Amino acid sequence: MSLLIAGSIATDHLMTFSGKFADSLVVEQLDKLSVSFLVDDLEIRRGGVAPNMCFGLGQLGLRPVMVGAAGEDFADYRSWLERHGVDCDSVHISESRHTARFVCTSDATMAQFASFYPGAMSEARLIELAPIVARVGEPDYVLIGADDPQGMLRHTDECRQRGYPFIADPSQQLAFGEGDLIRQLIDGAAILFSNEYESHMIESKTGWSTEEILDRVGFQVTTLGADGVRILQQGEEPIELSAAKNVAALEPTGVGDAFRAGFLGALTWGVGLERAAQVGCVLAAYVVETVGTQEYSFTAAEFTARVEESYGAAAAAEIAPHLKAVS
């Protein structure tokens, strides 16, 4: 069995502005917006939703299979990921485009301005899943994250046709996608991931109510930032969970990807939804405490201690045996 993680592969250029964006915005003049911010620092980091999630899964001792498109400049990044337990043998390498770039500035309130250059990502539509499955085995799940929209559609359609359980995680593409695209990406998913704002956007753009969405997916996982996570499933009581405790937040980029990695990794261990969410929240805590999306590390003992601190001894005792592969 295997985990296929499909999504963007990118380099992050992260900047920090010590003030508040809101202080420089005039609501009545947003149609004429032209502002610049003197930033305090620049960090060039590895990123993209697929590598971020794969790195997190690798840190938990799993070996995810990354599915995506990159440029010929991917060699160093590939080496880094492979050293951290990620199978990169199915990454498509473009002959003409650079690996995608994410450029983001965060202010003192953790608000962000960001832009994204797709580059080689646009060739994700050329990737077929069946040869990958033939190489690595039937997938537990195929997570379809933000990527080239046509690539996302192709992967989703192939999962339906071939019976691969898939996870819908459209995230950043929700802002650009129309209702028909979003409906196609979600319908039939085993799991739907979103943050709270994205969940409202999904309902608005698809025209589906919360109940109608739950009719079409196995369950919906909605991250709530510092307030934790909510899990909804048709005919079941909601699961609401607080975020990990004693988190010294530093940089929010990639936190959602880490939560997804922790949640999905714990599901493959066979623990329940609540325990999976707890693992996701603790892994997310490591990311928000660092600058960059793949700069964190921990031992099995350290991770177990954070689970116990936030969710109690019973949670830690259930999770600890699955962390034996953590180096």
C-alpha positions as CSV (number, residue, x, y, z in Angstrom):
1,M,0.0,0.0,0.0
2,S,1.1,3.6,-0.6
3,L,0.3,7.2,-0.2
4,L,0.4,9.3,-3.4
5,I,0.7,13.1,-2.7
6,A,-0.1,15.2,-5.8
7,G,0.4,18.9,-5.8
8,S,2.6,21.9,-6.6
9,I,6.3,21.7,-6.2
10,A,7.8,25.2,-5.6
11,T,10.4,27.3,-4.0
12,D,9.2,29.8,-1.3
13,H,10.6,33.3,-1.0
14,L,9.4,34.4,2.4
15,M,9.6,38.0,3.7
16,T,8.6,39.6,7.0
17,F,7.1,43.1,7.4
18,S,7.2,44.4,11.0
19,G,4.1,46.6,10.6
20,K,0.5,45.9,9.7
21,F,-0.7,45.8,6.1
22,A,-4.0,47.2,7.3
23,D,-2.4,50.4,8.3
24,S,-1.4,51.1,4.6
25,L,-4.7,50.2,3.0
26,V,-7.5,52.7,2.3
27,V,-10.7,50.7,1.9
28,E,-12.3,53.3,-0.4
29,Q,-9.2,53.2,-2.7
30,L,-8.7,49.4,-3.1
31,D,-9.4,49.6,-6.8
32,K,-6.4,51.9,-7.1
33,L,-4.2,49.8,-4.8
34,S,-0.4,50.5,-5.2
35,V,1.6,49.9,-2.1
36,S,5.1,48.6,-1.2
37,F,6.5,47.4,2.1
38,L,10.0,47.6,3.4
39,V,10.6,44.1,4.7
40,D,13.0,43.1,7.5
41,D,14.3,39.9,6.0
42,L,14.2,37.4,3.2
43,E,14.2,33.6,3.5
44,I,14.4,31.4,0.4
45,R,13.0,28.0,1.3
46,R,11.8,24.8,-0.2
47,G,8.0,24.7,-0.6
48,G,5.0,23.6,-2.6
49,V,2.1,21.7,-1.1
50,A,3.2,18.2,-2.3
51,P,6.8,18.5,-0.9
52,N,5.6,20.1,2.3
53,M,3.2,17.2,3.0
54,C,5.6,14.6,1.8
55,F,8.3,16.0,4.1
56,G,5.9,15.9,7.1
57,L,5.0,12.3,6.3
58,G,8.7,11.4,6.0
59,Q,9.4,13.0,9.4
60,L,6.8,10.6,10.8
61,G,8.7,7.7,9.4
62,L,6.5,7.0,6.3
63,R,7.6,7.0,2.7
64,P,5.1,9.0,0.6
65,V,5.2,9.1,-3.2
66,M,5.3,12.6,-4.6
67,V,3.4,13.3,-7.8
68,G,4.0,16.6,-9.5
69,A,6.0,18.5,-12.1
70,A,9.3,20.4,-11.6
71,G,12.0,22.0,-13.7
72,E,15.6,20.8,-14.3
73,D,16.6,23.0,-11.3
74,F,14.9,20.5,-9.1
75,A,18.0,18.3,-8.5
76,D,19.1,19.8,-5.2
77,Y,15.5,19.9,-3.9
78,R,15.0,16.3,-5.0
79,S,18.1,15.2,-3.1
80,W,16.9,16.9,0.1
81,L,13.5,15.2,-0.1
82,E,14.9,11.8,-0.8
83,R,17.2,12.2,2.2
84,H,14.0,12.8,4.3
85,G,12.1,9.7,3.2
86,V,10.3,10.9,0.1
87,D,9.9,8.9,-3.1
88,C,10.6,11.3,-6.0
89,D,10.9,8.7,-8.8
90,S,7.6,9.8,-10.3
91,V,8.2,13.5,-10.5
92,H,7.8,14.8,-14.0
93,I,10.8,17.0,-15.1
94,S,10.0,19.8,-17.6
95,E,12.5,20.4,-20.4
96,S,11.6,24.1,-20.8
97,R,10.2,25.6,-17.5
98,H,11.6,26.4,-14.1
99,T,10.2,24.9,-10.9
100,A,7.3,27.1,-9.6
101,R,7.9,30.0,-7.3
102,F,5.9,31.2,-4.3
103,V,6.6,34.7,-3.0
104,C,5.0,35.7,0.3
105,T,5.2,38.6,2.7
106,S,3.8,38.2,6.2
107,D,3.1,41.2,8.6
108,A,3.1,41.4,12.4
109,T,-0.5,40.0,12.6
110,M,0.4,37.0,10.3
111,A,-1.6,38.5,7.5
112,Q,-0.1,37.7,4.1
113,F,0.3,39.0,0.6
114,A,1.4,36.3,-1.8
115,S,1.9,35.5,-5.5
116,F,2.6,32.3,-7.3
117,Y,4.5,31.6,-10.6
118,P,3.4,28.2,-11.9
119,G,6.3,27.4,-14.2
120,A,6.7,23.6,-14.6
121,M,3.6,23.0,-12.5
122,S,1.5,23.5,-15.7
123,E,2.9,20.2,-17.0
124,A,1.3,18.3,-14.1
125,R,-1.6,17.6,-16.5
126,L,0.8,15.2,-18.4
127,I,1.1,12.9,-15.4
128,E,-0.8,9.6,-15.4
129,L,-1.3,7.8,-12.1
130,A,-1.7,4.2,-13.3
131,P,2.1,3.7,-14.0
132,I,2.9,5.1,-10.6
133,V,0.5,2.7,-8.9
134,A,2.0,-0.1,-11.0
135,R,5.4,0.8,-9.5
136,V,4.5,1.4,-5.9
137,G,1.3,-0.6,-5.3
138,E,-2.4,0.2,-4.7
139,P,-2.7,3.5,-2.8
140,D,-4.3,3.9,0.6
141,Y,-5.1,7.4,-0.7
142,V,-4.3,9.8,-3.5
143,L,-4.2,13.3,-2.1
144,I,-4.9,15.8,-4.9
145,G,-3.7,19.2,-3.7
146,A,-3.4,22.6,-5.3
147,D,-1.7,22.2,-8.6
148,D,-2.3,22.9,-12.3
149,P,-6.1,22.8,-12.5
150,Q,-6.2,20.5,-15.5
151,G,-3.8,18.2,-13.7
152,M,-6.0,18.2,-10.7
153,L,-9.0,17.3,-12.8
154,R,-7.1,14.6,-14.6
155,H,-5.9,13.0,-11.3
156,T,-9.4,13.2,-9.8
157,D,-11.1,11.6,-12.9
158,E,-8.5,8.9,-13.0
159,C,-9.0,8.1,-9.3
160,R,-12.8,7.8,-9.9
161,Q,-12.3,5.6,-13.0
162,R,-9.7,3.3,-11.4
163,G,-11.2,3.2,-7.9
164,Y,-8.3,4.9,-6.1
165,P,-9.6,6.5,-2.9
166,F,-8.8,10.2,-3.2
167,I,-8.6,13.2,-1.0
168,A,-9.7,16.6,-2.3
169,D,-7.5,19.5,-1.1
170,P,-8.0,22.3,-3.6
171,S,-6.9,25.1,-1.2
172,Q,-5.2,27.9,-3.1
173,Q,-7.0,27.0,-6.4
174,L,-10.4,27.8,-4.8
175,A,-9.8,31.5,-5.4
176,F,-9.4,31.0,-9.1
177,G,-11.7,28.0,-9.8
178,E,-15.3,28.3,-10.8
179,G,-18.1,26.3,-9.3
180,D,-18.1,23.6,-11.9
181,L,-14.3,22.9,-11.4
182,I,-14.7,22.8,-7.7
183,R,-17.6,20.4,-7.8
184,Q,-15.7,18.0,-10.0
185,L,-12.7,18.1,-7.7
186,I,-14.8,17.4,-4.6
187,D,-17.5,15.0,-5.6
188,G,-16.7,11.4,-4.4
189,A,-13.7,12.3,-2.3
190,A,-13.0,10.1,0.7
191,I,-11.8,13.2,2.6
192,L,-12.3,17.0,1.9
193,F,-9.6,19.3,3.4
194,S,-10.0,23.0,3.8
195,N,-9.5,25.9,6.2
196,E,-12.5,27.7,7.6
197,Y,-12.5,30.5,4.9
198,E,-12.1,27.9,2.2
199,S,-15.0,25.9,3.5
200,H,-17.3,29.0,3.0
201,M,-15.8,29.6,-0.4
202,I,-16.6,26.0,-1.4
203,E,-20.2,26.4,-0.4
204,S,-20.5,29.8,-2.1
205,K,-18.9,28.7,-5.4
206,T,-20.5,25.2,-5.6
207,G,-23.9,26.3,-4.4
208,W,-23.9,23.2,-2.1
209,S,-24.8,23.5,1.6
210,T,-22.8,21.8,4.3
211,E,-25.2,18.9,4.3
212,E,-25.0,18.6,0.5
213,I,-21.2,18.5,0.6
214,L,-21.3,15.8,3.3
215,D,-23.5,13.8,1.0
216,R,-20.7,13.8,-1.5
217,V,-17.6,13.1,0.6
218,G,-16.6,10.6,3.2
219,F,-15.9,13.4,5.8
220,Q,-14.8,17.0,5.8
221,V,-11.8,18.2,7.8
222,T,-11.7,22.0,8.4
223,T,-8.7,23.6,10.1
224,L,-9.6,26.6,12.3
225,G,-6.1,28.2,12.8
226,A,-5.3,28.8,16.5
227,D,-8.8,27.4,17.3
228,G,-8.0,23.9,16.2
229,V,-9.9,21.7,13.8
230,R,-13.5,20.5,13.1
231,I,-14.4,17.2,11.5
232,L,-17.9,16.6,10.0
233,Q,-19.3,13.4,8.8
234,Q,-22.8,12.5,7.6
235,G,-24.9,11.1,10.5
236,E,-22.1,11.5,13.1
237,E,-21.6,14.1,15.9
238,P,-19.0,16.7,14.9
239,I,-15.5,16.2,16.3
240,E,-14.0,19.5,17.5
241,L,-10.4,19.6,18.7
242,S,-8.3,22.4,20.1
243,A,-4.9,23.3,18.6
244,A,-1.7,22.1,20.3
245,K,-0.7,23.9,23.5
246,N,2.2,26.2,24.2
247,V,2.9,27.0,20.6
248,A,5.3,29.9,19.9
249,A,4.0,31.0,16.5
250,L,6.6,32.5,14.2
251,E,5.6,31.9,10.6
252,P,2.3,30.4,9.3
253,T,3.3,29.3,5.8
254,G,2.9,25.5,5.4
255,V,1.1,25.0,8.6
256,G,-2.0,23.5,6.8
257,D,0.2,21.2,4.8
258,A,1.8,19.9,8.0
259,F,-1.6,19.3,9.6
260,R,-2.6,17.3,6.5
261,A,0.6,15.2,6.6
262,G,0.1,14.4,10.3
263,F,-3.6,13.6,9.9
264,L,-3.0,11.4,6.9
265,G,0.0,9.7,8.4
266,A,-2.0,8.9,11.5
267,L,-4.9,7.5,9.5
268,T,-2.5,5.0,7.8
269,W,-1.5,3.9,11.3
270,G,-5.1,2.9,11.9
271,V,-5.9,5.3,14.7
272,G,-9.3,7.1,14.8
273,L,-10.2,10.5,13.4
274,E,-9.6,12.3,16.8
275,R,-6.2,10.9,17.2
276,A,-5.3,11.7,13.6
277,A,-6.3,15.3,14.1
278,Q,-4.2,15.4,17.3
279,V,-1.2,14.2,15.4
280,G,-1.9,16.8,12.7
281,C,-2.1,19.6,15.2
282,V,1.2,18.7,16.8
283,L,3.0,18.4,13.5
284,A,1.5,21.8,12.5
285,A,2.9,23.3,15.7
286,Y,6.4,22.4,14.7
287,V,6.0,24.2,11.4
288,V,4.5,27.4,12.8
289,E,7.4,27.7,15.2
290,T,10.0,27.8,12.3
291,V,10.6,30.0,9.3
292,G,10.2,27.8,6.2
293,T,8.0,24.8,5.7
294,Q,10.6,22.0,6.0
295,E,13.0,23.3,8.6
296,Y,11.7,21.4,11.6
297,S,12.8,18.1,13.2
298,F,11.9,16.1,16.3
299,T,12.6,12.8,18.0
300,A,9.9,10.2,18.7
301,A,10.2,11.1,22.4
302,E,9.8,14.8,21.7
303,F,6.7,14.3,19.5
304,T,5.1,12.0,22.0
305,A,5.7,14.5,24.8
306,R,4.0,17.2,22.8
307,V,1.0,15.0,22.2
308,E,0.8,14.2,25.9
309,E,1.1,17.9,26.8
310,S,-1.7,18.9,24.5
311,Y,-4.1,15.9,24.5
312,G,-3.2,13.7,27.5
313,A,-1.5,10.5,28.4
314,A,-4.0,8.2,26.6
315,A,-3.4,10.0,23.3
316,A,0.4,9.8,23.7
317,A,0.2,6.1,24.6
318,E,-1.8,5.3,21.5
319,I,0.4,7.4,19.2
320,A,3.9,6.4,20.6
321,P,4.1,2.9,19.1
322,H,3.7,4.3,15.6
323,L,6.6,6.6,16.0
324,K,9.3,3.9,16.1
325,A,10.4,4.7,12.6
326,V,11.1,8.4,13.5
327,S,14.8,9.0,13.5
